[in-house]
């Protein structure tokens, strides 16, 4: 049987691995701490003590315990940059991140929301003097080389460099304010470009240090930004291609120049019009394949149109399907996505975003157990689906 790394290599080269890859545990793709408590109580026999070990402060997700990752037979282990240059707020519960963006905690630290835009009133002349993060802070990646080396030499897991939580558009929107930066992109392009360039320069330096630490050991690097809403894009394709794409292409090529890695790109929303651009940028794996948004519902067509150029990660909906599905509906959903996206490799099954506290623990357990069962022999599943009386016909699922 193939090891997880061998399965990953086959899948990323669009060859059928002998089993489906499963993932859980990076900062966009973990479990909310309240959902984690419910899951711990539901499982009972799995030692889970990490409910207070927060992975992403904004989303209040946790680091999954190693015991849980083994219980769900997860194929990935993620190295996570350390939150540095963060200031705790004294006026309200919350924090100020390394970019100077203030976050306010909602009740009981359910999650945190952006609570101000520090560059809103700044002119272009003030941008260079802004208190940008120190990209050379050695604490950001302290201990990750040792962790990566241990995983590489003593396990067969796929090792991932989790994202530095920042993106050209996302950070610019937070720094300037969404309304202001959208206007900048039209009315003050020079300012918009300068803000994004400063973000790009910082990220390039950070990724240089990151890959110096973990590059010999990781197989995948994760980067994040957001370009879409539920029904449309946040900017036009032309604006994306003119202003945002070149900077992302530069960063992705920089990362790939530092190590032999596949790049996984996260963008929420209805981003189907951009997928050819993603390929041109150097993206290898699309995350999270949000099947609840316009244009990404038909994963069979997605695979047909892009499966020879992109691999896919995610696709199990956490907005509607996992909170509300019956066991039969969830099982059919899992089988559908495996069949649609996993033909000839190129698919890693995972929740398409964080597992929220509205998702029953029974559904979380079923997701990974049923995915492992149905993905144990992808070729057999494909044969079964394509025969009369297939799994999908039995369960009323259309492909």
LINVEN-V71395 format. One record per residue. N is the residue number from 1. RES is the residue in one letter. OMEGA is omega in whole degrees, 0 to 359 (999 if undefined). D_LAST is the distance of its C-alpha to the last C-alpha in Angstrom with 1 decimal. Layout:
BEGIN
n->(N	N)
res->(RES	RES)
omega->(OMEGA	OMEGA)
d_last->(D_LAST	D_LAST)
END
This chain:
BEGIN
n->(1	2	3	4	5	6	7	8	9	10	11	12	13	14	15	16	17	18	19	20	21	22	23	24	25	26	27	28	29	30	31	32	33	34	35	36	37	38	39	40	41	42	43	44	45	46	47	48	49	50	51	52	53	54	55	56	57	58	59	60	61	62	63	64	65	66	67	68	69	70	71	72	73	74	75	76	77	78	79	80	81	82	83	84	85	86	87	88	89	90	91	92	93	94	95	96	97	98	99	100	101	102	103	104	105	106	107	108	109	110	111	112	113	114	115	116	117	118	119	120	121	122	123	124	125	126	127	128	129	130	131	132	133	134	135	136	137	138	139	140	141	142	143	144	145	146	147	148	149	150	151	152	153	154	155	156	157	158	159	160	161	162	163	164	165	166	167	168	169	170	171	172	173	174	175	176	177	178	179	180	181	182	183	184	185	186	187	188	189	190	191	192	193	194	195	196	197	198	199	200	201	202	203	204	205	206	207	208	209	210	211	212	213	214	215	216	217	218	219	220	221	222	223	224	225	226	227	228	229	230	231	232	233	234	235	236	237	238	239	240	241	242	243	244	245	246	247	248	249	250	251	252	253	254	255	256	257	258	259	260	261	262	263	264	265	266	267	268	269	270	271	272	273	274	275	276	277	278	279	280	281	282	283	284	285	286	287	288	289	290	291	292	293	294	295	296	297	298	299	300	301	302	303	304	305	306	307	308	309	310	311	312	313	314	315	316	317	318	319	320	321	322	323	324	325	326	327	328	329	330	331	332	333	334	335	336	337	338	339	340	341	342	343	344	345	346	347	348	349	350	351	352	353	354	355	356	357	358	359	360	361	362	363	364	365	366	367	368	369	370	371	372	373	374	375	376	377	378	379	380	381	382	383	384	385	386	387	388	389	390	391	392	393	394	395	396	397	398	399)
res->(X	X	X	X	X	X	X	X	X	X	X	X	X	X	X	X	X	X	X	X	X	X	X	X	X	X	X	X	X	X	X	X	X	X	X	X	X	X	X	X	X	X	X	X	X	X	X	X	X	X	X	X	X	X	X	X	X	X	X	X	X	X	X	X	X	X	X	X	X	X	X	X	X	X	X	X	X	X	X	X	X	X	X	X	X	X	X	X	X	X	X	X	X	X	X	X	X	X	X	X	X	X	X	X	X	X	X	X	X	X	X	X	X	X	X	X	X	X	X	X	X	X	X	X	X	X	X	X	X	X	X	X	X	X	X	X	X	X	X	X	X	X	X	X	X	X	X	X	X	X	X	X	X	X	X	X	X	X	X	X	X	X	X	X	X	X	X	X	X	X	X	X	X	X	X	X	X	X	X	X	X	X	X	X	X	X	X	X	X	X	X	X	X	X	X	X	X	X	X	X	X	X	X	X	X	X	X	X	X	X	X	X	X	X	X	X	X	X	X	X	X	X	X	X	X	X	X	X	X	X	X	X	X	X	X	X	X	X	X	X	X	X	X	X	X	X	X	X	X	X	X	X	X	X	X	X	X	X	X	X	X	X	X	X	X	X	X	X	X	X	X	X	X	X	X	X	X	X	X	X	X	X	X	X	X	X	X	X	X	X	X	X	X	X	X	X	X	X	X	X	X	X	X	X	X	X	X	X	X	X	X	X	X	X	X	X	X	X	X	X	X	X	X	X	X	X	X	X	X	X	X	X	X	X	X	X	X	X	X	X	X	X	X	X	X	X	X	X	X	X	X	X	X	X	X	X	X	X	X	X	X	X	X	X	X	X	X	X	X	X	X	X	X	X	X	X	X	X	X	X	X	X	X	X	X	X	X	X	X	X	X	X	X	X	X	X	X	X	X)
omega->(179	170	176	180	177	176	180	179	179	183	182	175	174	170	183	173	182	172	182	174	178	182	175	167	174	193	166	185	176	187	175	188	177	175	180	177	179	180	178	181	180	182	175	188	180	180	183	185	189	184	178	178	190	178	180	185	180	184	182	172	186	168	178	176	177	180	179	179	177	178	180	178	182	186	186	167	188	171	188	175	183	177	181	177	179	179	176	179	178	181	178	174	181	185	173	186	186	179	181	180	180	176	178	179	172	187	178	181	178	166	184	181	176	189	179	184	191	181	186	187	185	174	181	181	182	189	181	182	178	181	179	180	176	183	183	180	184	182	186	184	182	176	184	179	180	178	181	181	179	180	184	186	188	177	175	182	167	183	182	171	181	189	158	194	181	176	184	181	184	182	178	178	180	182	183	189	185	183	183	183	174	175	178	183	180	191	181	187	180	178	180	181	180	177	181	177	178	176	179	182	179	182	178	178	179	181	175	179	180	183	172	181	191	187	181	190	187	178	183	175	186	177	188	169	178	182	187	170	179	188	185	175	179	175	179	175	180	179	177	184	182	193	188	183	183	181	177	178	179	181	181	178	176	180	182	176	182	182	180	184	165	180	174	183	176	163	172	166	187	189	181	181	185	191	174	177	178	178	180	178	182	178	177	187	177	176	11	184	186	188	178	182	183	175	182	180	186	182	174	178	178	179	181	187	186	189	176	183	181	165	189	182	177	172	175	190	177	179	183	188	186	177	193	188	167	177	180	179	180	178	179	178	179	180	181	183	177	181	183	191	187	179	182	177	175	178	172	183	179	169	185	175	180	175	185	182	174	181	181	179	178	180	177	179	182	180	186	179	181	177	178	180	184	181	181	179	185	181	179	177	180	179	181	181	187	176	176	184	185	178	184	179	180	184	176	181	179	174	999)
d_last->(29.7	29.0	30.4	28.3	29.9	29.2	25.5	25.6	27.4	24.9	21.8	23.5	24.4	20.9	21.8	20.1	22.2	23.0	21.5	19.5	21.7	22.1	24.1	26.1	29.5	29.9	31.3	27.9	26.0	28.5	29.5	31.7	35.0	34.9	31.5	33.1	36.0	33.7	31.8	35.2	36.5	33.4	33.5	37.3	37.9	36.6	39.4	38.1	40.8	39.2	38.4	41.2	40.4	38.6	36.3	35.5	38.2	36.4	33.4	35.5	33.2	34.9	35.3	33.5	36.0	35.9	35.8	32.6	30.9	32.1	31.0	27.4	27.8	27.1	27.4	28.8	32.2	32.9	36.3	36.9	39.6	42.3	42.7	46.0	48.2	47.0	49.5	49.5	50.1	53.3	52.8	49.6	47.3	45.3	45.7	46.0	43.8	45.1	44.3	46.6	43.8	44.8	42.4	43.2	42.0	40.7	42.1	42.3	40.7	37.3	36.4	38.3	38.2	39.8	43.2	44.8	44.7	47.7	47.6	47.1	50.6	51.2	52.2	51.3	54.7	53.9	50.7	52.4	54.6	51.7	51.5	48.6	47.5	49.3	46.8	49.3	49.5	49.6	48.6	45.0	44.1	46.9	46.1	42.7	44.0	45.4	42.2	40.1	42.6	42.6	38.8	38.8	41.6	41.0	37.2	34.2	32.0	30.4	32.8	31.8	34.1	32.9	33.2	36.5	35.4	36.0	34.5	36.1	34.6	34.3	37.9	39.3	37.9	39.4	42.7	43.2	41.3	38.1	39.8	42.5	40.5	38.1	41.4	42.7	39.8	41.1	44.8	45.9	43.8	46.6	46.5	42.8	42.8	45.7	44.0	40.8	43.1	44.9	41.7	40.6	44.0	44.0	40.6	41.6	44.7	42.9	40.3	43.2	44.8	41.5	40.8	44.4	44.0	40.7	39.7	40.8	38.6	35.2	32.1	30.2	31.6	29.8	30.6	29.7	30.0	28.2	27.3	24.9	24.8	22.0	21.8	23.7	25.7	29.1	30.8	30.2	28.7	32.2	33.9	31.7	32.4	36.1	36.9	34.4	32.6	35.9	37.0	33.7	33.8	37.4	36.7	33.8	35.9	38.8	36.8	35.7	39.3	40.4	38.2	35.7	32.7	29.1	28.7	26.0	26.0	25.2	24.6	23.2	21.8	20.2	21.3	18.8	21.8	23.6	21.4	23.4	26.5	25.4	25.2	28.7	30.0	29.4	26.5	24.8	22.4	20.7	21.1	19.9	16.5	16.9	13.5	15.7	17.3	16.9	15.0	13.4	10.7	8.0	8.6	6.7	9.2	11.7	11.9	12.1	14.8	16.8	16.1	19.2	21.3	20.1	19.1	17.4	19.0	17.9	14.7	15.5	16.6	20.2	20.7	18.9	16.7	19.4	22.3	21.0	18.3	19.4	19.3	16.6	14.4	15.3	14.7	11.1	10.8	12.6	10.8	7.4	9.6	11.5	9.1	7.7	11.3	13.5	13.2	16.8	18.0	18.2	16.8	19.1	17.7	19.8	20.1	19.5	23.1	25.9	25.6	27.6	30.0	27.8	25.4	26.6	27.8	26.1	22.7	24.0	25.1	21.9	19.8	21.9	22.7	19.2	18.0	21.0	20.4	16.8	17.6	20.8	19.6	16.4	17.0	17.2	13.9	12.2	14.3	13.6	9.8	10.5	13.2	13.6	13.7	11.2	11.0	7.8	9.5	12.6	11.6	9.8	6.6	3.8	0.0)
END
